[in-house]
Amino acid sequence: MKSSYFTLIFALILVISCSEPKENQPITNFEPQVDFALAIHGGAGTIKKENMSAEQDAEYRAKLEEALNAGYAVLENGGEALDAVVAAVKVMEDSPLFNAGKGAVFTNEGKNELDAAIMNGADRNAGAVAGLTRIKNPITAARAVMENSPHVFMSGAGADQFALTQNLEEVDPSYFYTDFRFEQLEKIRETEKTELDHSSLLELELEDPFFKDRKFGTVGAVAKDKNGNIAAATSTGGMTNKRFGRVGDVPIIGAGTYADNATCAVSATGHGEYFIRTVVGHEIASLMRYGKKSLAEAADDVVMKQLVEMGGSGGIISIDKNGNIAMPFNSEGMYRGYRKANEAAKVMIYKDEK
Ligand code: ASP
């Protein structure tokens, strides 16, 4: 009698634990929970081992690790995912190695115009800026838009003006200058044919042998904190030789930057026009929410299938509320890394690194 009673209880537990997840339950809830974690990227592109010196390779890895550790320290001390992604992105904005903040690419007019966005998965609050010219850390301006204004997206002179009312660090526009990026612009100018319209010019840029070795260099971070909240942040100078006020995917909420506790946080890097048209971040979240895919399946579908079919090269980093991380890319390489609670930082650059 007693044993059949236990068998019944056991069978009931089995049925309950194997039943389909309910509508709003995260689809990944059968995967192990990670207390806190973050992932970062420093841009995707034609990044090949044979084109990198040992010193360059080491320099990138050290900076990526520094950025990971800055975000990790925030999370380890019980800080918010939002603070962690800002801390990680700021390290990369301050480094001339990446196309964000110092070291940003140049516009056709020889200026640096910076875009950034941040999103909080807990309440889906978001802030974005485009075309900043004098704020040292554009990600802090995006956060100020989110927290201290009734708006989500500010652009151009107005965005600079708003940021300056927020006591954010101001720099002379020349601060963003680096020889390396200016030479990139000059090389593009040499190959430029005036009769080409802007979209075909971008195609030319990507086909040109010089651009085959080009590193994009946008930066981003996603994190999950001890409270189970997730956030995403992305910052970029956009694309070399951009003109006519061109804005890429980075500051477009749902495209290059997205976060929702119910699904995932995403930060993208790559050929922005394609990422906007695919609405990359929101598409990954939608495949999880409505398609019941796991984070890894959803991210793969968008980056390795949808973008590839369209011709959009690049990649993403993403995290869900259980701390699962997916970071697929369809380019030769992507500067990237992650660090999970009580684990060492892992930094990667090339395709074959796992
Ligand atoms: N996605 C950025 C843009 O199109 C460029 C990049 O990721 O490097 O502005």
Residues whose N, C-alpha, C, O or C-beta is under 5 A from the ligand:
A	BS01	LIG	F216 G217 T218 T236 G238 M239 G248 D249 A268 T269 G270 H271 G272 E273
